[in-house]
C-alpha cells in the first residue's frame, strides 16, 4: 500500500512516498503538509505527518475519498 509521509530531515520538511522524496524540500511545515495532503488525495492513500523528533502527529487515510476531492480543511502551525 502506498503511503505519504511528511518528515523533518536535514533541517527541511520533505514529503516521502514509499521512502522516495517527492517534490522540493520546504522550510515551512505547513506548506509541506499541504503538499503531502495533495499527493495523498491524488494517490488515494494514507498521509502521516511526523514531528521534528519523528513521532507521528497525525495520520489520515484518503483512500475512501474520491481522488481530487478535498475532504476538509485542516490547520497547522509551523
C-alpha positions as CSV (number, residue, x, y, z in Angstrom):
1,X,0.0,0.0,0.0
2,X,1.3,3.4,-1.0
3,X,1.9,5.9,1.9
4,X,2.9,9.5,2.0
5,X,5.0,10.8,5.0
6,X,5.7,14.4,5.8
7,X,9.0,14.3,7.7
8,X,11.7,16.7,9.0
9,X,15.1,15.8,7.6
10,X,18.3,17.8,7.2
11,X,16.7,21.0,8.5
12,X,13.9,20.9,6.0
13,X,10.4,19.4,5.6
14,X,10.1,16.7,3.0
15,X,7.3,14.6,1.5
16,X,8.2,10.9,1.0
17,X,6.2,8.4,-1.0
18,X,7.2,4.9,-0.1
19,X,10.6,6.2,1.0
20,X,11.3,8.3,-2.1
21,X,11.3,12.1,-1.8
22,X,8.6,13.9,-3.8
23,X,8.8,17.5,-4.9
24,X,11.1,20.0,-3.3
25,X,12.1,20.4,0.4
26,X,10.2,23.0,2.3
27,X,11.2,25.4,5.1
28,X,7.7,25.5,6.4
29,X,5.9,22.5,7.9
30,X,2.5,24.0,6.9
31,X,3.4,24.1,3.2
32,X,5.0,20.6,3.3
33,X,1.9,19.2,4.9
34,X,-0.5,20.8,2.4
35,X,1.6,19.4,-0.5
36,X,1.8,16.0,1.2
37,X,-2.0,16.0,1.6
38,X,-2.5,16.9,-2.0
39,X,-0.2,14.0,-3.0
40,X,-2.1,11.6,-0.7
41,X,-5.5,12.7,-2.1
42,X,-4.3,12.3,-5.7
43,X,-2.9,8.8,-4.9
44,X,-5.9,7.9,-2.7
45,X,-3.7,6.7,0.1
46,X,-2.7,7.4,3.7
47,X,-0.8,10.5,4.8
48,X,1.2,10.6,8.0
49,X,2.6,13.9,9.4
50,X,5.7,13.5,11.6
51,X,7.1,15.9,14.2
52,X,10.7,17.0,14.3
53,X,11.6,14.1,16.6
54,X,10.0,11.6,14.2
55,X,6.8,10.9,16.2
56,X,3.5,10.8,14.3
57,X,1.4,13.8,14.9
58,X,-1.5,12.9,12.6
59,X,-2.4,10.0,10.3
60,X,-5.2,10.3,7.8
61,X,-6.4,7.9,5.1
62,X,-7.6,9.5,1.9
63,X,-8.3,6.1,0.2
64,X,-12.0,6.4,0.9
65,X,-12.3,9.8,-0.8
66,X,-12.6,10.2,-4.5
67,X,-9.3,11.4,-6.0
68,X,-9.2,15.1,-6.3
69,X,-11.9,15.7,-3.6
70,X,-10.8,17.9,-0.7
71,X,-12.2,16.1,2.4
72,X,-11.9,19.2,4.7
73,X,-9.7,22.0,5.8
74,X,-7.0,21.4,8.5
75,X,-5.0,23.9,10.4
76,X,-1.3,23.6,11.2
77,X,1.2,25.9,12.7
78,X,4.9,25.9,11.8
